[in-house]
């Protein structure tokens, strides 16, 4: 009997040890789960920090690009002083990239651009309708850039003695501005009703067709209309740059295709500095699809060099806004063409 009691006692002790081991395992499991939860929280925290840093970096890059873009726009809209460039100096007429002062006159500019005809009528008598902004663009220029009842506003401003023949400080007319930023109906009204010259020369002696080729508003329709009104498709600026060069710089593949397929533009034309249309596209940060179309479809030589001994790839490397994919594509094309020649 004593032996049976001893055996029972041993079995009970073993059962207790088993329960203890089971409890220890449960505790260890909970500790592991707690540790994993903490690790997951730490990973999420780091991911949030990385995302915040990435966002801040992108915002800084965007701000930097905007500042550079503002400077480029400013340079583009300033008259070119060739004597200063040749002498290594700078023009005394420098450009202010700061926001335009919110003057009372600016209220009229804003109304002409984004407001209604009523907005203009309400304030127009307070201001000089022929006084320009810092680019010497009068309220009429703003009407020509508007997509809010532009023709009615133009007609009204003319009744208020707005001068349709004024030019801004880049020598652009209201037709140049309408071709760049305005609607097709505005362009048609300026030509059909006001008799504006479709071949008038503005910035760098560019005609309105050049401005159509940089437009984001019905570009092909405006080009087609101006051509129907005898606009010269062979016009060149002071650097022998053509409208095709401008389209490759600023526009889309569809516009380039229209100029080539429908208007028969010469794809091998070069500027006075021997820039091809591929040079122009790369210098001004054209999209990869535009670059590919110029190379793959139009068969422009990727190895061509201008008078400065630079290829289109050199221009891409110098442009602050050229995507890496574009540079990689051109490098591949240059290697491919070189292998074809060697083979």
C-alpha positions as CSV (number, residue, x, y, z in Angstrom):
1,X,0.0,0.0,0.0
2,X,2.8,2.3,0.8
3,X,4.4,1.5,-2.5
4,X,1.2,2.5,-4.3
5,X,1.0,5.8,-2.5
6,X,4.6,6.5,-3.5
7,X,3.8,5.8,-7.1
8,X,0.7,8.0,-7.0
9,X,2.7,10.8,-5.4
10,X,5.3,10.5,-8.2
11,X,2.6,10.6,-10.8
12,X,1.1,13.8,-9.2
13,X,4.5,15.5,-9.2
14,X,5.1,14.6,-12.8
15,X,1.7,16.1,-13.7
16,X,2.5,19.2,-11.8
17,X,5.9,19.5,-13.6
18,X,4.0,19.0,-16.9
19,X,1.5,21.8,-16.0
20,X,4.4,24.0,-15.0
21,X,6.2,23.4,-18.3
22,X,3.0,24.1,-20.2
23,X,2.6,27.4,-18.4
24,X,6.2,28.4,-19.1
25,X,5.6,27.7,-22.7
26,X,2.5,29.8,-22.7
27,X,4.4,32.7,-21.0
28,X,7.3,32.3,-23.5
29,X,4.8,32.4,-26.4
30,X,3.2,35.6,-25.0
31,X,6.7,37.2,-24.7
32,X,7.5,36.3,-28.3
33,X,4.2,37.7,-29.5
34,X,4.8,40.9,-27.5
35,X,8.3,41.2,-29.0
36,X,6.9,40.7,-32.5
37,X,4.3,43.4,-31.9
38,X,7.0,45.8,-30.8
39,X,9.1,44.9,-33.8
40,X,6.1,45.5,-36.2
41,X,5.4,48.8,-34.5
42,X,9.0,49.8,-34.9
43,X,9.0,48.8,-38.6
44,X,5.8,50.8,-39.2
45,X,7.4,53.8,-37.4
46,X,10.5,53.6,-39.6
47,X,8.3,53.3,-42.7
48,X,6.3,56.3,-41.7
49,X,9.6,58.2,-41.1
50,X,10.9,57.2,-44.5
51,X,7.7,58.1,-46.2
52,X,7.7,61.5,-44.5
53,X,11.4,62.1,-45.6
54,X,10.6,61.0,-49.1
55,X,7.6,63.4,-49.3
56,X,9.7,66.3,-47.9
57,X,12.4,65.5,-50.4
58,X,9.9,65.4,-53.3
59,X,8.4,68.7,-52.1
60,X,11.9,70.3,-52.0
61,X,12.6,69.0,-55.5
62,X,9.3,70.3,-56.8
63,X,10.0,73.7,-55.3
64,X,13.4,73.8,-56.8
65,X,12.1,72.8,-60.2
66,X,9.3,75.5,-59.9
67,X,11.9,78.1,-59.1
68,X,14.1,77.1,-62.0
69,X,11.0,76.9,-64.2
70,X,10.0,80.4,-63.2
71,X,13.5,81.6,-64.1
72,X,13.4,79.9,-67.5
73,X,10.0,81.4,-68.2
74,X,11.4,84.8,-67.1
75,X,14.4,84.4,-69.4
76,X,12.2,83.4,-72.3
77,X,9.9,86.3,-71.9
78,X,12.7,88.9,-71.7
79,X,14.0,90.5,-74.9
80,X,17.3,89.0,-75.9
81,X,20.2,91.5,-75.6
82,X,22.8,90.0,-78.1
83,X,25.4,92.7,-77.4
84,X,25.4,91.9,-73.7
85,X,25.8,88.2,-74.4
86,X,28.7,88.7,-76.8
87,X,30.4,91.1,-74.4
88,X,29.9,88.7,-71.5
89,X,27.7,91.1,-69.6
90,X,24.1,91.1,-68.6
91,X,21.2,93.3,-69.6
92,X,20.3,96.0,-67.2
93,X,16.7,95.0,-67.7
94,X,16.7,92.1,-65.3
95,X,13.7,90.0,-64.5
96,X,12.0,90.0,-61.1
97,X,10.8,86.4,-60.3
98,X,9.0,87.5,-57.2
99,X,5.2,87.5,-57.1
100,X,3.6,90.5,-58.7
101,X,2.4,93.0,-56.2
102,X,-1.3,92.8,-55.6
103,X,-2.0,96.3,-57.0
104,X,-5.5,97.6,-57.7
105,X,-4.7,97.2,-61.5
106,X,-4.1,93.5,-60.9
107,X,-7.8,93.2,-60.0
108,X,-8.6,94.0,-63.6
109,X,-6.0,91.5,-64.9
110,X,-7.5,88.8,-62.8
111,X,-11.0,89.7,-63.9
112,X,-10.0,89.6,-67.6
113,X,-8.2,86.2,-67.1
114,X,-10.6,84.3,-64.8
115,X,-13.6,86.4,-64.2
116,X,-16.8,87.1,-66.0
117,X,-17.8,90.0,-68.2
118,X,-19.8,91.4,-65.3
119,X,-16.6,91.3,-63.1
120,X,-14.8,93.4,-65.7
121,X,-17.7,95.9,-66.1
122,X,-17.9,96.4,-62.4
123,X,-14.3,97.7,-62.0
124,X,-13.0,98.6,-65.5
125,X,-13.8,102.4,-65.1
126,X,-11.3,102.6,-62.2
127,X,-8.3,101.6,-64.3
128,X,-6.3,102.4,-67.4
129,X,-7.2,99.6,-69.9
130,X,-3.9,100.1,-71.8
131,X,-1.6,99.9,-68.7
132,X,0.5,96.7,-68.7
133,X,1.8,94.4,-66.0
134,X,5.5,93.7,-65.4
135,X,5.6,92.0,-68.8
136,X,3.9,95.0,-70.4
137,X,0.8,92.8,-71.1
138,X,-2.4,94.9,-70.9
139,X,-5.8,93.6,-69.7
140,X,-6.6,92.8,-73.3
141,X,-3.8,90.2,-73.3
142,X,-5.4,88.6,-70.3
143,X,-8.7,88.4,-72.1
144,X,-7.0,86.6,-75.0
145,X,-5.6,84.0,-72.6
146,X,-8.9,83.4,-70.9
147,X,-11.3,80.5,-71.3
148,X,-14.2,82.3,-69.7
149,X,-16.2,84.1,-72.4
150,X,-13.0,85.5,-74.0
151,X,-14.6,87.0,-77.1
152,X,-17.3,88.9,-75.2
153,X,-14.6,90.3,-72.9
154,X,-12.3,91.2,-75.8
155,X,-15.2,93.0,-77.6
156,X,-16.1,94.9,-74.4
157,X,-12.5,95.9,-73.7
158,X,-12.1,97.2,-77.3
159,X,-15.2,99.3,-76.7
160,X,-13.4,100.7,-73.7
161,X,-10.6,101.8,-76.0
162,X,-8.2,98.9,-75.4
163,X,-5.4,99.0,-78.1
164,X,-5.3,95.8,-80.1
165,X,-1.9,96.6,-81.6
166,X,0.1,96.8,-78.4
167,X,3.0,94.4,-77.8
168,X,4.5,93.1,-74.5
169,X,8.2,93.5,-73.6
170,X,9.0,90.4,-75.7
171,X,7.3,92.0,-78.8
172,X,4.5,89.5,-78.7
173,X,1.0,90.6,-79.8
174,X,-2.4,89.5,-78.4
175,X,-2.5,87.0,-81.3
176,X,0.8,85.4,-80.1
177,X,-0.6,85.1,-76.6
178,X,-3.9,83.7,-77.8
179,X,-2.2,81.1,-79.9
180,X,-0.1,80.0,-76.8
181,X,-2.8,80.1,-74.1
182,X,-6.2,81.0,-75.6
183,X,-9.0,79.1,-77.3
184,X,-9.4,78.3,-80.9
185,X,-12.4,80.6,-81.1
186,X,-10.3,83.5,-79.7
187,X,-7.6,83.0,-82.3
188,X,-10.3,82.9,-85.0
189,X,-11.9,86.1,-83.7
190,X,-8.6,88.0,-83.7
191,X,-7.9,87.0,-87.3
192,X,-11.3,87.0,-88.9
193,X,-12.9,89.9,-87.1
194,X,-10.0,92.1,-86.0
195,X,-7.7,91.4,-89.0
196,X,-4.7,90.4,-87.0
197,X,-1.7,89.4,-89.2
198,X,-1.0,85.6,-88.9
199,X,2.6,86.1,-89.9
200,X,3.4,88.9,-87.5
201,X,6.7,88.5,-85.8
202,X,7.1,88.6,-82.0
203,X,9.6,87.1,-79.5
204,X,12.8,86.2,-81.4
205,X,10.9,86.9,-84.6
206,X,8.6,84.0,-83.9
207,X,5.2,84.0,-85.7
208,X,2.0,82.9,-84.0
209,X,2.5,79.4,-85.4
210,X,5.4,78.9,-83.0
211,X,3.1,79.7,-80.1
212,X,0.5,77.2,-81.3
213,X,3.3,74.6,-81.2
214,X,3.8,75.2,-77.5
215,X,0.2,75.4,-76.6
216,X,-1.7,73.0,-74.4
217,X,-5.1,74.2,-75.8
218,X,-6.3,72.8,-79.1
219,X,-2.8,73.0,-80.6
220,X,-3.5,71.1,-83.8
221,X,-6.8,72.9,-84.5
222,X,-5.1,76.3,-84.1
223,X,-2.2,75.3,-86.3
224,X,-4.6,74.0,-89.0
225,X,-6.7,77.2,-88.8
226,X,-3.6,79.5,-89.1
227,X,-2.3,77.5,-92.0
228,X,-5.7,77.9,-93.7
229,X,-5.2,81.7,-93.3
230,X,-1.9,81.5,-95.1
231,X,0.4,81.3,-92.1
232,X,4.0,80.5,-93.3
233,X,4.9,77.0,-92.1
234,X,8.5,77.6,-93.2
235,X,9.0,80.6,-90.9
236,X,12.1,80.6,-88.7
237,X,13.2,82.6,-85.7
238,X,16.5,84.5,-85.4
239,X,18.3,81.2,-84.8
240,X,16.8,79.5,-87.9
241,X,14.6,77.4,-85.5
242,X,11.4,76.1,-87.1
243,X,8.0,75.4,-85.8
244,X,9.0,71.7,-85.8
245,X,11.8,72.4,-83.4
246,X,9.4,74.2,-81.1
247,X,6.9,71.3,-81.2
248,X,9.7,68.9,-80.3
249,X,10.6,71.1,-77.4
250,X,7.2,71.9,-75.9
251,X,4.5,69.8,-77.5
252,X,3.2,66.3,-77.9
253,X,3.8,63.4,-80.3
254,X,0.4,64.1,-82.0
255,X,1.4,67.7,-82.8
256,X,4.8,66.6,-84.1
257,X,3.2,63.9,-86.2
258,X,0.7,66.4,-87.6
259,X,3.5,68.8,-88.7
260,X,5.4,66.0,-90.4
261,X,2.6,63.8,-91.9
262,X,0.0,66.5,-92.7
263,X,2.2,69.6,-93.4
264,X,5.2,67.8,-94.7
265,X,7.8,69.5,-92.4
266,X,11.4,68.5,-93.1
267,X,12.5,66.4,-90.1
268,X,16.2,66.9,-91.0
269,X,16.1,70.7,-90.7
270,X,18.8,72.2,-88.5
271,X,19.2,75.5,-86.7
272,X,22.0,78.0,-87.3
273,X,23.9,76.1,-84.6
274,X,23.3,72.7,-86.3
275,X,20.8,71.6,-83.7
276,X,18.5,68.8,-84.9
277,X,15.0,68.4,-83.7
278,X,16.3,65.8,-81.3
279,X,18.8,68.3,-79.8
280,X,15.8,70.7,-79.3
281,X,13.7,68.0,-77.7
282,X,16.5,67.0,-75.3
283,X,17.5,70.5,-74.3
284,X,14.0,71.4,-73.2
285,X,13.2,68.2,-71.4
286,X,10.8,66.6,-73.8
287,X,9.0,63.4,-72.7
288,X,10.5,59.9,-73.4
289,X,7.6,59.2,-75.8
290,X,8.6,62.3,-77.8
291,X,12.3,61.3,-77.9
292,X,11.4,57.7,-78.9
293,X,9.2,59.0,-81.7
294,X,11.9,61.3,-83.0
295,X,14.5,58.5,-83.0
296,X,12.4,55.4,-83.8
297,X,9.9,56.8,-86.2
298,X,11.6,59.9,-87.7
299,X,15.0,58.2,-87.7
300,X,17.0,61.2,-86.5
301,X,20.7,60.4,-86.0
302,X,21.4,60.1,-82.2
303,X,25.1,60.7,-82.9
304,X,24.6,64.0,-84.7
305,X,26.6,66.9,-83.2
306,X,26.0,70.6,-83.4
307,X,28.5,73.4,-83.8
308,X,29.5,73.0,-80.1
309,X,30.3,69.3,-80.8
310,X,27.4,68.2,-78.6
311,X,25.0,65.4,-79.2
312,X,21.4,65.2,-78.1
313,X,22.5,63.0,-75.1
314,X,24.9,65.8,-74.0
315,X,21.9,68.2,-74.0
316,X,19.9,65.6,-71.9
317,X,22.7,65.4,-69.4
318,X,22.7,69.2,-69.1
319,X,19.0,69.6,-68.7
320,X,17.9,69.6,-65.1
321,X,14.5,68.0,-65.8
322,X,15.5,65.1,-68.1
323,X,14.2,61.8,-66.7
324,X,16.7,59.0,-66.1
325,X,14.7,56.8,-68.5
326,X,15.3,59.2,-71.4
327,X,19.1,59.3,-70.8
328,X,19.2,55.5,-70.5
329,X,17.2,55.1,-73.7
330,X,19.5,57.5,-75.7
331,X,22.6,55.7,-74.3
332,X,21.2,52.4,-75.5
333,X,20.4,53.8,-78.9
334,X,23.8,55.3,-79.3
335,X,25.4,51.9,-78.4
336,X,23.1,50.1,-80.7
337,X,23.8,52.4,-83.6
338,X,27.5,52.2,-83.0
339,X,27.4,48.4,-83.0
340,X,25.5,48.5,-86.3
341,X,28.1,50.7,-87.8
342,X,31.0,48.6,-86.5
343,X,29.3,45.4,-87.7
